Amino acid sequence: MKIGELARRARMSRSTLHYYRGLGLLQPPRRLGPKLHLYGAAHLERLSRVRALRAEGLSLDEIRAQLRGEPAATVGEADDVRAEIVDEATRQFLSRGYDAMRMADLAAAVRMSKTTLYQHFDGKQALFVECITRLRQRIFPPTPGARPNDASELQQRAYERTRELLGDFEPFDAMQTLLHSALAQGDPTLASVARRELHAIAADSVPALREAMDAGLVRRLDPEAVSYMLFGAVMWIGKRMQADPELGLDSALAVYWDVMSRGILEPQP
């Protein structure tokens, strides 16, 4: 993939990628020409690692020192081919559903034989698992783990996180539909993967809620139950936006945050 695609999938700006490259945090791309530099899954994994370490509060210098002691990941043609397969398979799974996605159609779309395709993935199930895992990581990148200093910072973080999800709601909604369809396949392994991913999505807010509770900014409640409730609210306000195009993102966010922060009961004297 080119740097623009890497930036999109990593949810970082190109300038950040160039900065990380200059610091030695991001390994060099594969150069196929003076102006053709390709990145692959190894680069996405490295950026995910950097993001996670930043979330733990490490400085860029500390991250660079830590990564220096790890084996340097490299990108090759196999990484690029595998990434292309996953990208196209994800599009087909989302548009067709699990049942209707055919490996023969996928092989034709990525211009390879089925035999070659099966050299990269054992079958449709293994491919589905990787597609869903990567899609979730793109839609739900790690959030900062540092404890918020006050209620206004907590509110700002929650507001920005919700805005990201509602602003790009279509793939979020499509992923939910795909996971629920996988539950109905009757395949125990597939159903287990779907349940795992659905739980990971619904429990996404648990770490932030625990930090806020420890800081005394949120009442002591079951963080997992609260995270599921917040997730459900985001899903349904997103559905409301789809049903009513006149309900814009800002209006939907205002309603969501008002209900989440104040509840629905009128204050009693």
Secondary structure as the mmCIF struct_conf table of DSSP 4:
data_model
#
loop_
_struct_conf.conf_type_id
_struct_conf.id
_struct_conf.beg_label_comp_id
_struct_conf.beg_label_asym_id
_struct_conf.beg_label_seq_id
_struct_conf.end_label_comp_id
_struct_conf.end_label_asym_id
_struct_conf.end_label_seq_id
HELX_RH_AL_P HELX_RH_AL_P1 ILE A 3 ALA A 10
TURN_TY1_P TURN_TY1_P1 ARG A 11 ARG A 11
HELX_RH_AL_P HELX_RH_AL_P2 ARG A 14 LEU A 23
TURN_TY1_P TURN_TY1_P2 GLY A 24 GLY A 24
BEND BEND1 LEU A 25 LEU A 26
HELX_LH_PP_P HELX_LH_PP_P1 GLN A 27 PRO A 29
STRN STRN1 ARG A 30 GLY A 33
TURN_TY1_P TURN_TY1_P3 PRO A 34 LYS A 35
STRN STRN2 LEU A 36 LEU A 38
HELX_RH_AL_P HELX_RH_AL_P3 ALA A 41 ALA A 55
TURN_TY1_P TURN_TY1_P4 GLU A 56 GLY A 57
HELX_RH_AL_P HELX_RH_AL_P4 LEU A 60 ARG A 68
TURN_TY1_P TURN_TY1_P5 GLY A 69 GLY A 69
BEND BEND2 GLU A 70 GLU A 70
HELX_LH_PP_P HELX_LH_PP_P2 PRO A 71 ALA A 73
HELX_RH_AL_P HELX_RH_AL_P5 GLU A 77 ARG A 96
TURN_TY1_P TURN_TY1_P6 TYR A 98 ALA A 100
HELX_RH_AL_P HELX_RH_AL_P6 MET A 103 ALA A 109
TURN_TY1_P TURN_TY1_P7 VAL A 110 ARG A 111
HELX_RH_AL_P HELX_RH_AL_P7 LYS A 114 HIS A 120
BEND BEND3 ASP A 122 GLY A 123
HELX_RH_AL_P HELX_RH_AL_P8 LYS A 124 ILE A 139
BEND BEND4 PHE A 140 PHE A 140
HELX_LH_PP_P HELX_LH_PP_P3 PRO A 141 PRO A 144
BEND BEND5 ALA A 146 ALA A 146
HELX_LH_PP_P HELX_LH_PP_P4 ARG A 147 PRO A 148
BEND BEND6 ASN A 149 ASP A 150
HELX_RH_AL_P HELX_RH_AL_P9 ALA A 151 GLY A 167
TURN_TY1_P TURN_TY1_P8 ASP A 168 ASP A 168
HELX_RH_AL_P HELX_RH_AL_P10 PHE A 169 LEU A 183
TURN_TY1_P TURN_TY1_P9 ALA A 184 GLN A 185
HELX_RH_AL_P HELX_RH_AL_P11 PRO A 188 ALA A 202
TURN_TY1_P TURN_TY1_P10 ALA A 203 SER A 205
HELX_RH_AL_P HELX_RH_AL_P12 VAL A 206 ASP A 214
TURN_TY1_P TURN_TY1_P11 ALA A 215 GLY A 216
BEND BEND7 LEU A 217 VAL A 218
HELX_RH_AL_P HELX_RH_AL_P13 PRO A 223 ALA A 243
TURN_TY1_P TURN_TY1_P12 PRO A 245 GLU A 246
BEND BEND8 LEU A 247 LEU A 247
HELX_RH_AL_P HELX_RH_AL_P14 LEU A 249 ARG A 262
BEND BEND9 ILE A 264 LEU A 265
HELX_LH_PP_P HELX_LH_PP_P5 GLU A 266 GLN A 268
#
